[in-house]
């Protein structure tokens, strides 16, 4: 009986491992766009999250992720930044916002297809997690819930 349970556990692990292995077929449009924009990118790894394609990479020592729509068009890019690189006006706006008592988990710089750029703060208070988007002038322009 114990052998049978052990074999079922092994079989379940093998099946679950196969289920999580996923082949990602990235549209040529996305690959071509990325290679034109990021000639010096290193450690390039493509992934998908059901609704978009993600390209994780490093460029000039900075970790970044480019997001592409399912049709292969670029949507936005987020770059990890040193918290000290955020302008004082943006940090000041955060400290005066209603989210100032949240813990800041990460800061990033985001650029999108509309030519807009933002400083994104990932914040958490208890189980409440949010992304806060500030423009270069420090104005809080958007909040979004995160998982």
ChimeraX attribute file (.defattr): number of C-alpha atoms within 10 A of each C-alpha:
attribute: neighborCount
match mode: 1-to-1
recipient: residues
	/A:1	6
	/A:2	7
	/A:3	8
	/A:4	9
	/A:5	10
	/A:6	11
	/A:7	12
	/A:8	12
	/A:9	12
	/A:10	12
	/A:11	12
	/A:12	12
	/A:13	12
	/A:14	11
	/A:15	11
	/A:16	11
	/A:17	11
	/A:18	10
	/A:19	9
	/A:20	8
	/A:21	8
	/A:22	10
	/A:23	8
	/A:24	11
	/A:25	10
	/A:26	19
	/A:27	15
	/A:28	11
	/A:29	13
	/A:30	21
	/A:31	15
	/A:32	11
	/A:33	14
	/A:34	18
	/A:35	11
	/A:36	9
	/A:37	9
	/A:38	12
	/A:39	9
	/A:40	11
	/A:41	18
	/A:42	15
	/A:43	11
	/A:44	12
	/A:45	11
	/A:46	17
	/A:47	16
	/A:48	18
	/A:49	8
	/A:50	7
	/A:51	9
	/A:52	17
	/A:53	26
	/A:54	21
	/A:55	21
	/A:56	20
	/A:57	20
	/A:58	19
	/A:59	15
	/A:60	8
	/A:61	9
	/A:62	13
	/A:63	17
	/A:64	21
	/A:65	20
	/A:66	21
	/A:67	24
	/A:68	25
	/A:69	16
	/A:70	16
	/A:71	13
	/A:72	18
	/A:73	18
	/A:74	20
	/A:75	16
	/A:76	19
	/A:77	20
	/A:78	21
	/A:79	21
	/A:80	16
	/A:81	17
	/A:82	12
	/A:83	13
	/A:84	9
	/A:85	10
	/A:86	17
	/A:87	13
	/A:88	12
	/A:89	15
	/A:90	20
	/A:91	18
	/A:92	12
	/A:93	16
	/A:94	22
	/A:95	13
	/A:96	11
	/A:97	12
	/A:98	9
	/A:99	15
	/A:100	14
	/A:101	13
	/A:102	17
	/A:103	14
	/A:104	18
	/A:105	11
	/A:106	15
	/A:107	23
	/A:108	21
	/A:109	21
	/A:110	21
	/A:111	16
	/A:112	15
	/A:113	11
	/A:114	8
	/A:115	7
	/A:116	11
	/A:117	18
	/A:118	23
	/A:119	25
	/A:120	25
	/A:121	22
	/A:122	21
	/A:123	21
	/A:124	18
	/A:125	12
	/A:126	7
	/A:127	7
	/A:128	11
	/A:129	18
	/A:130	20
	/A:131	20
	/A:132	20
	/A:133	25
	/A:134	24
	/A:135	18
	/A:136	15
	/A:137	12
	/A:138	19
	/A:139	15
	/A:140	18
	/A:141	10
	/A:142	12
	/A:143	14
	/A:144	10
	/A:145	11
	/A:146	11
	/A:147	6
